[in-house]
Structures are given as C-alpha cells and as structure tokens.
Amino acid sequence: MFRAFADRTRLRLLHLLKDGELCVSDIVTILDVPQARVSRHLGYLHRAGLVDVRKQGLWAFYRLRPPESPFHQRLVGCLGHCFAGVPGLATDSRRAAKIKRTGGCCP
C-alpha cells in the first residue's frame, strides 16, 4: 500500500476517488494525462487492493475500495488530511467538481 501512495499520479487518483466513483475518461480529463498512464496506475491501485472497478458497457468506473483493516482505513483517511497540502490536488478537486456538475462524458 505504501508503494501505491508513493507515486504522484497514483496519489492524485486516490485523492480524486475519495469523493466518489469516476470513469476513466473523466479522470483523464481532470488529470490532463494520457489515458494509458491513467489506466496503468488504476491497474496498479486495483492490484494493491485500494480501488474497485465497475464495468458498464464500454465504460470503466473506479472507486475507492472500502477499508479492510484499521491500517487501510488510516491510509485512506490521510487522503483528506495528510495530503491536503500536496501541490495540484486542490486543482484536481476543482476540475472534478466541475465535471460532476456538468455530468461528465460517461453515461
């Protein structure tokens, strides 16, 4: 789990998903990074047991996996508190809020 939190892109992904489920296309728009990079890091987070994926037709939706241990719960809790000062996370949150208000690109 520490390795999952150690990468800037994965930290940005986890921070976004703490506020709810997002589809890959919306994540790509929010983070402004290539789809292949987003998918690779989401796969890493899924294998680490930190995110779940839900498929709906051609779309893949990701969300944080509910904590399975006190350690996991504390790490997820850090997403809202410990990492609040990491540069770029506030910008990502604003972009995500805007996409959620407009409905995003996924059905």
C-alpha positions in Angstrom: 0.0 0.0 0.0 2.9 2.4 0.7 4.1 1.9 -2.8 0.7 2.8 -4.2 0.8 6.1 -2.2 4.4 6.8 -3.3 3.7 7.8 -6.9 2.3 11.3 -7.6 -0.1 10.1 -10.3 -1.5 7.4 -8.0 -1.8 9.8 -5.1 -3.8 12.2 -7.4 -6.0 9.3 -8.5 -6.7 8.2 -4.9 -7.4 11.8 -3.9 -9.9 12.1 -6.7 -11.6 8.9 -5.9 -12.1 9.7 -2.2 -15.0 11.9 -3.3 -16.7 9.1 -5.2 -16.7 7.0 -8.4 -15.3 8.3 -11.6 -15.0 6.9 -15.1 -11.6 6.7 -16.8 -12.5 9.3 -19.4 -13.4 11.8 -16.8 -10.2 11.0 -14.8 -8.1 11.6 -17.9 -9.8 15.0 -18.4 -9.3 16.0 -14.8 -5.7 15.0 -14.5 -4.8 16.0 -18.1 -2.6 13.0 -18.6 -2.6 10.3 -21.3 -5.3 7.6 -20.9 -2.6 4.8 -21.0 -0.9 6.3 -17.9 -4.2 6.6 -16.0 -5.1 3.0 -16.9 -1.7 1.7 -15.9 -1.9 3.4 -12.5 -5.5 2.4 -11.9 -4.5 -1.2 -12.6 -1.7 -0.8 -10.0 -4.1 0.6 -7.4 -6.6 -2.2 -8.2 -3.9 -4.9 -7.7 -2.9 -3.2 -4.4 -6.5 -3.6 -3.2 -7.1 0.2 -3.0 -9.7 0.6 -5.8 -12.6 -1.4 -7.2 -13.7 -1.3 -10.9 -17.2 -1.5 -12.3 -17.7 -2.1 -16.0 -20.8 -0.7 -17.7 -20.7 -1.4 -21.5 -17.5 0.2 -22.8 -17.0 2.3 -19.7 -14.9 1.5 -16.6 -15.8 3.3 -13.4 -13.4 3.3 -10.4 -13.9 4.0 -6.7 -12.0 3.5 -3.5 -12.4 0.1 -2.0 -13.8 0.1 1.5 -11.1 -0.2 4.1 -10.5 -3.8 5.1 -8.2 -3.2 8.1 -7.5 -0.3 10.5 -4.2 0.3 8.7 -6.1 0.6 5.4 -8.6 2.9 7.0 -5.9 5.2 8.3 -4.2 5.4 4.9 -7.5 6.3 3.2 -8.1 8.9 6.0 -4.8 10.5 5.1 -6.2 11.3 1.6 -8.3 14.1 3.1 -6.0 15.3 5.8 -2.3 14.4 5.5 -2.0 15.1 1.8 -4.1 18.2 1.6 -1.0 20.4 1.1 0.3 18.4 -1.9 0.6 20.8 -4.9 -2.0 20.1 -7.6 -4.6 18.2 -5.5 -6.8 21.2 -4.9 -6.8 21.9 -8.7 -7.7 18.3 -9.4 -10.6 18.6 -6.9 -11.9 21.8 -8.6 -11.8 20.1 -12.0 -13.5 17.0 -10.7 -16.3 19.1 -9.1 -16.8 20.9 -12.4 -17.1 17.6 -14.3 -19.5 16.2 -11.8 -21.7 19.4 -12.1 -21.8 19.1 -15.9 -22.4 15.3 -15.9 -19.0 14.3 -17.3 -18.6 12.3 -20.5 -19.6 8.9 -19.2 -23.3 7.7 -19.1 
